[in-house]
Amino acid sequence: MFMFAIPIMLTGILQLLFNAADMIVVGNFAHGGNDQVGAVGSCSALINLIVNTAMGLSIGVGVSVAHDIGSGDRDRLHRVIHTAISFSAILGVVVAVLGFFLAEPMLKLMATDPKLLNSAVAYMRAYFIGIPACMVYNYAAAAIRSAGDTVRPLIFLSVSGVVNVILNLIFVIGFGMGAEGVGLATAISQYVSMGMVLIYMLKTDKVFKIELGSLAPQHSAVIRILRVGLPSGLSSMLFAVSNVLIQSTVNSYGTAVVSGNAAGGTIDSFVYTILYSVSQTAIVFAGQNMGAGKYRRLDKIVLCSVSIVAIVGISSSSLVMLFSRQLLSIVTPGDPAVLDAGMRRLWVICAPYFLCGFMDTMASINKGMGKQIIPTLIVLIGTCVARVVWIFTVCRAFPGSPETPDNIYWLYLSYPVTWALAFLGNLIYYKIVMRKYTPKTV
């Protein structure tokens, strides 16, 4: 499992390095660098609200492909892969149109600082131009990884990421653009990765080969994908809603905290990506073994997954905290208030990030077993609902403002507390579900 997860980890880390390049380039080379960093950061929760909802459906692709491979049903596998590619393209266009035209009203609804609003709207609109390509790539990559190939998506992402960095420098330094320049660079690089993955799937002779004439959504395959992926998409959406509320609360602390929070989020997202790769590995292993009827292996998958999360989570968090101020200085140099704000986030969110890994891994294993509704509800209640309650109770007892920046600790505490609740809930549910299965084979 660890060897399977390594390419997924590297893929995610590379993607984040290229995304961090957006922050670094605008922070160091754009006019009004810290404000441009804040503008990009102000969009992150809102972009995640829209994009992650659609991306959550890709879990339905991964689980369906894993089950079909485990059971040896090549006809169903062919249908679900071709449906996934065409469905993701249609969904991507819809999401792109919504994101482009609703960018400004939604950012205003989040109480985005007027000083950052114009740059944030420009960045978000440029970013959403690339959403159709982003959707197709991620759905295709989910199918490829579920078939056992985690290296090829890493290669495609590496190439498109280099394109992204080069375009960042051209647009920001060469053309004098700000946040909108890095957004446009990201959009173009998404089409590069989409083109590569589609060409590969057209030319390969592996089980995920696609044929142009078969690229159309098929009703039965769409239902399968939605049955598995819709709860995850809903979960991602409500997760993002709670994060939008959190971002709106962060906005009340002023531009220095907004920029520091964005910089800290850029750094701690590396730890999350490492942990998320384990949950993606777990869902593939659980799905294939469920499809093959090898239920006894599931306990081993849980033990291995949680152990890997503990080791890599604590190690990576410790490394980040050891060099936290230096890392933040790379993203947003020069302003001590911004650096202090970033440090506050890292101490409370990054240090216990392994709890988030536990939560994601247990939820993914339950979903890989074909159980979607209950794990989703556990995560929603344990995290999203609990965070909303926290915001309207604890955070109101310790209101935030530029004059009371330390009160943001109370807001950040909502993350580790809710991660632990959701993990325990999914662990208990797994134990209950396993009682219904009689072990068949090793």
N, C-alpha and C positions, 0 to 999 in steps of 0.2 A: 504493500500500500504506500509506503514511504517513497519507493522508487517511482511509482505511478504518479504520486503527487508532485514530485520535484519539477517536471516540466510545466505543470499547471502553476506552481509557485513562481517559477521564472517568468512565465507568461504574464501573470498578474503584476509581478514586480516591474517588469519592463514597461507594461502599460502605465503603471503609476509613475515610473521615472519620466516617461514622455509627458504624462499629465503634469508632473511636477515641473517639467521644463517650461510649461505654459506660465506657471507662477514665477519661476526664476527669471524668465526672459522679461515679463512685464514688470516684475519687481525691480529688476536691475537696469533695464534699458528703456522702458517706456516713460513718457512724461507723466509725473505724478505717480511714481511706481507703487507706493503703498496703497494709494487709492485704487489703482488698477487691480492689485491683488485682492483688495476688499470687494471690488466689483465682481471679479470672478468667483470669489468665495460666497458672495451673496446669492449667486445663482445655483450653487451646488445642491442645496436641499430641494429646490424647486425642480431642477433637472432630474434629480433622483426620483422625485415623486412621479414624474411622467414616464421616464425611461425605465425605471426598475419595475413598474407595473407591467409593462410590456415584456421586459426581459424575464420576469418571473415565469412567464409562460414557457420559456425555453427549458425550464426544468421538466415540463411535460414531454418535450422532445427527448431529452437525455434519458429519462426513466423509460419511455416507450421503446427507444432504441435498445437500451440495456436489456429489457425484458424479452424483446424479439430475438436478440442475439443469444440470450441464455436459453430460450426455448427452441431456437433453430428455425423460426418462422420467417423465411426470406421474403415471402410475398407481402406480409404485413410490414416488414422492415422497409421494403421498397416504397410502399405507399406512404409511410409516416415520414420518411426522409424527403420525398418530393413535395409532400404537403407542407412540411416545415419550411422549406426554402421559399415556396410561393406565398405561403401565409405570412411569413416574416416580412417579405417585401411589401405586401399590401398594408400590413399593420404599421410598418415603418413610415410609409407615406402619410397615413392618417395621423400618427403621432407627431411627425415633422410639421404638418400643417397646423395642428393644434398648438404645439409649442411655439411656433413662429408668431402666430397672431395673438396668442394669449400672454406672451412674455411680459409686456409692459403692465397690463392690469393685474396680473398675478404678483409681480414684484412689488407693485404699489400696495397690494393687499397685505403683503408681508412686512409692510412698514420699512422698506429698504431706504436707507439714508438718501435723501435727495441729491447729495453730493456724489453718490455712487450710481444713481439710477440710470443715467443715460449710457454709461459704459457697460453696466450690467445688462441692459436691454440689448445693446449691440452685440455683446458676447453671446447671449443666449440665442439670439436669432441666427447668428453665424453658426453656432454649434448645432442647431437643429437642422441645418441644411444637410448634415451628414448622417442624420438618424436612420434613414432607410438602409444605408450601407452598413451601419452599426448593427441593426437588427439582423440583417441577412448573415453577416459574419458570425455573430454570436450564436444564432440558431444552428448554422452549419457547423461551427466549432463544437457545439454541444453534442451533435450527432457523431462527429469524428472522435471526440474524446470517449464517448460511451462505447465506441467500437474498439477502444484500446489504444488509439493513436493520440498521445498528448504532445508529441514533439512537433508535428507539422503546424498546429495553430501557433506554437511558439515562434516558429520561423516566419510565418506570415506577419505576425504582430511586430516582430523585430524590424522587418523591412519597412512596414508602414510607420512605425515609430520613428525611425531615422528620417523618413520623409517629413513627419510632423515637426521634428526639431529643426530641420533645415528651413522649412517654411516659416516656423516661428521667428527665426532670426531674420529671414528675408522681409517678412511683413512688418515686424516691429522695428528692427534696426534700419533696414533698407528703405521701407516705405513710411516709417514714422507712425505706424498704427499702434493702438493700445490693446485693450481686451478683445476687441472685435477681430484683431489680427490673429491672435492665438486661437480664437474660436474657429475662424475660417481655416486655419492650418489643420486643426483637429478634424474638421469636416472632410477636407480633401484626403487626408491620410486614411479616413474610414473607407473611402471608396477604393483606395489602393488595396487594403486588406480584403475587402469584399471581392475585388477582381481576382486576387490570387487564390482565395479559397474556392471560388466557383470554377476557375480553370482547373484546379487540382481535382475537384470532385467530378468534373466532366471527363478528365483524361485517365483517372485511376481505374484499376480493375478490382478494387476492394469492395466490401459490402455496402459502403456508403456512396458508391458511384451514382451520379445523376445523369438523366437523359433529358434534353431540352423538351422533347415532345411529351414528357410525362410530368412537367412542372405545372401542376394545377392543384388547388386544394381539393381533397377528396373528403366527402362528408364524414365517413367513418373514422378517418385518421384525424380530422379536425376535432371530432368529439373526444377521441382518446387523448389528444394533446391538451384540450381544454379541461377534461376531467382531472388530469393530473396537475396541469400547470395553472389553471385558474385560481385555485386556493393559494398557490404561491404568489401569483400575480396580485391577488387581493391583499395578501400579507405584505408584499413589498410596497403596495400603494399606501396601506395604513401605517406601515413603518415610516414611509416617507412623509405622511401627513404629520405624524408626531415629530419628525425631524424638522418639518417646516415650522411647527409651533416653537420648537426649540430655537431655530434660527431667528424667528421673530423676536423671541425673548433675548437672544444674543444681541440683536440689533438695537435694543434699548440701552445697551452699555456704551454706545458710541463707536466711532470709526476705528479707533485703535484696537478695541477688543474684537470688533468684527474682522479686522485684518489679521490679528493674532490668532483668532479662532480658525480662520481659513488656513493660515500657515501651519498651525498645529494639526489640523485635519489632514493636510497634505502629508505630514510626517507620519501620523499614526495610522493612516490608511495603508501603509506598507505592512504593518503588523497584521491588520485585518485581512489583507490579501493573502498573506502566508497562511493564516488560519482558515480562510475560506477555501483554499485549495484542498485542505483536508476534508472539508464537508463535501466538496465536489467529488473527491475520490470515494468517499464513503457511500454516496448515493449511487455511483456506478457499481461498486462492489456489492452493495445490498441489492440493487436491481437485478444484476446478472444472476446472483445466487438465488434470489426469489424465483426468477424465471426458470432456473434449472431445478428448483425444488430442494436446494441444499440449505435447509433452514438452520442446521446446527452451526453453520459457519457464521451466522449473524452475531452471536455473542463474541466471537473472535474479532469480528469487524468492529464492534463497539469498543472492545478493550484496546485494540490497536489504534483506533481513531482517537480516542480520548488520551491515550498515552502520547501519541504524536503531537496532539494539540498542546498538552501540558509542556512537553519538552521545547517545541519550537516557539510556542507562545511566550513562555517565561524568558527564554533565551533572547528572542528578538525584542521583546519589550525592554528587557534590561539593557540591551545594546543601545536602543533608541534613547532611553533615559540617561545613559552614561554620556552621550554626546548630544543631548537635546538642544542646548543653547546654540551650539555650533551648527546643528542641522537647521534650526529655525533661522539663523543668520544668513544661511544660503538662500532661503526662500524670500525673506523680507529683511534686508539689512538696514542698520542704522538707527532705528527708533526703539529705544529701551522699553517704552510703554507697550509697543506691539510684541516685542520679545517676551515681556513678562506675561502678557495675555496668552501667548502661545504656550508658555510653560505651565500655566494653570490648567489648561486643557490636557496637556500630556500627563501631568501627575495623576489626574483623576481618571482619565479615560484610557490612556495607553498602558499604564502599569498593570491594571487588572484585565487586559484585553483577552487573556486566555479564557475568561468566563464567557465571552462572546463566542469563542471557538467551540466551547463545550455546547452552548446553546444551538449553534448552527449545525454542528455535527450530529447531535441527537435528532434534531428535526429532520435533517437530510436522510438519516438512516430510516426513520419512520416513513418518510415519503418514498424512499427507494423500495420499501416493502409494499408500496401501493396504498398506504394510509395517508390521505391528504387532508381531510377536513379537520380531524382532531388536532394533529400537530400544528396546523395553521392557527386554529383557535387558541391553542396553548400559547403560541408565540404572540398572537395579537393581544390576548388578555395580559400575559406576563410582561410584555414590553410596551406595546403601543398604548393600551388603556391605562396601564400603570404610570406611564410617563405623562400622559395628559393629566391624570389626577395629581401627579407630583407637581406639574407646572402650576396648576390652579390652587394648590395647597401650600406645599413647602416653599416654592419660589415666590409666592405672594407674601409669605411671611418674611422673606428676605429679598425684597425687590432690588432690581438691578438698575444702575445708572453709571455714568462716567465717574461719579464721585465715590461709588462703592464697588469697585471692580472685583474685590475678593468675594462678594456674594455669589459670583458665578460658580464658585465651588459647589454650591447647593444644586444648581442646575445640572452640572456635570455628573453629580452623584447618581442622578436618575439612570445613567447608563449601566454601571456595574450592578446596581441593585436589581434592575429588571432583567439583565442577562442571567443572573443567578436564578431568579424565579422561573424563567422560561426553560432553562436547562433542567431543573428539577422536575418540572411538569412533564417534559418530554421523556425524561428517563423513567419516570413512574409509568407513563403511558406505554413505553416500549416493553416494560416488564409485564404489563397487563396483556398486551397483544401477543407476546411470545408464549403465553400459556395456551393459546388456541392452536399452536402449531406443534405437531408431533414430529420430532426429528426423524428424517428419513435416511440420509446418507451423509457421510463425511466428505 
